[in-house]
Structures are given as structure tokens and as C-alpha cells.
Amino acid sequence: MAAPRPLSRFWEWGKNIVCVGRNYADHAKEMQSAVPSEPLLFLKPSTAYVPDGSAILMPPYSRNLHHELELGVVMGRRSRAVPEAAAMDYVAGYALCLDMTARDVQDECKKKGLPWTLAKSFTTSCPVSAFVPKERIPDPHDLQLWLRVNGELRQEGETASMIFPIPYIISYVSKIMTLEEGDIILTGTPKGVGPVRENDEIQAGIRGVVSMRFTVEKPEY
């Protein structure tokens, strides 16, 4: 019998990374984008994961790599067409995440009406913190998120400002695609996204809960 897969290391075996775009009105405004009327979804591959303390590798085809700070929701069991009222029963815990974005590439994709895969789904584009069990966060809509680059505060936001709350997102996503144990949903970024460069140090946290640290490097190839 195979050994059980620990949720504390979900990034080693979780399959799906589902991301919600523009889920904070202030971020939509800073990107000069319309506030969505329903969740805007895109995906990252599991090879996008990079754990706390590791290096974020800059995609060689981009000259403008941005950080986007997000709360991640880790699923605890298989979820298909989950009612909104029961959605939180399927949550195992949380993680702080970065949706690293090749902004120049994304801008070109938008102009051409192309998917965002090149901008959002490269290797190491989803740095994650340690797993935080559900019991440690009684209300995920009452959290303060922060991010610093080389000690400078860049992003600070409250999950209470989400346009679409977590139960709604889980229900919405699970009616489109079946979610499995170990999958994660990134719930959008507050305002303050911005560029990082080689050798920058990114520190981020959920105030009073968890923190993480990464360096930005160029790949060897």
C-alpha cells in the first residue's frame, strides 16, 4: 500500500493550480482593467511550484517579471459541483503564494487576444509558503497580506477586499473542473504588484500566521 501523501507538502504531489485573476478591485484599477462580473480563471502546471527558501527563476524570454501576492486555498478532498454553502468543508488549509507574471509577455498576449500561458505558467512561477492547517485560520476573509522586495514594502492588502469570496470561488471552479485533494486555488492579488530583478530578495507573509522568503535568479540554460 502506498504511503499517505501529507498535505503539509502538497506542492510535491498536488496536481492543479487554479488562479483567479482581478479579484481585488484596486488591483484591477492599477492594471487599467475592468472589474470582472464572474471569476477570471487561468491555470499553472504543478512544475510552477517552488517552496519557501528556494530560487525563483526568471523566464529568459521576459524582461519585466512581476510579483503578485495571493492567498492560496488547499483542497482536502475531491470536489465536484460543490454547493457554496458546503464549500469550506472541502478546504484542508491555506498557503501564501506568489503568482509570478512576465508582465511584458502578458501585455503582448492581451493585445493579440492570446492565452496567458507564457506569462503565467513558467517553471517556478508559483512560489508557496509552508502549509497552514485550516484550524489556524478561523476566517480566511480576515487576513492581512504583505510583501517586501529588498526590505521595501510593496504590497499590503486585506482578504476582506476580495470581490468573490472563497466559498463562491470553490463552488464556481468545482462546477467547471473537478478539484482533487492537494489542489490549490490562488484567490487573486491586492494592489501594489511590481517588478523584480536578478538577485532581489522577496519576503512575504500573512500577518501573525506565516512568512516566506525567496531570491530571484536567472536560469543556467
Secondary structure by P-SEA (a helix, b strand, c coil): cccccccccccccccbbbbbccccaaaaaaacccccccbbbbbbcccccccccbbbbccccccbbbbbbbbbbbbcccccccccccccccccbbbbbbbccaaaaaaaaaaaccccccccccccccccccccccccccccccccccccccccccbbbbcccccccaaaaaaaaaacccccccbbbbcccccccccccccbbbbccccccccbbbbbbbbcc
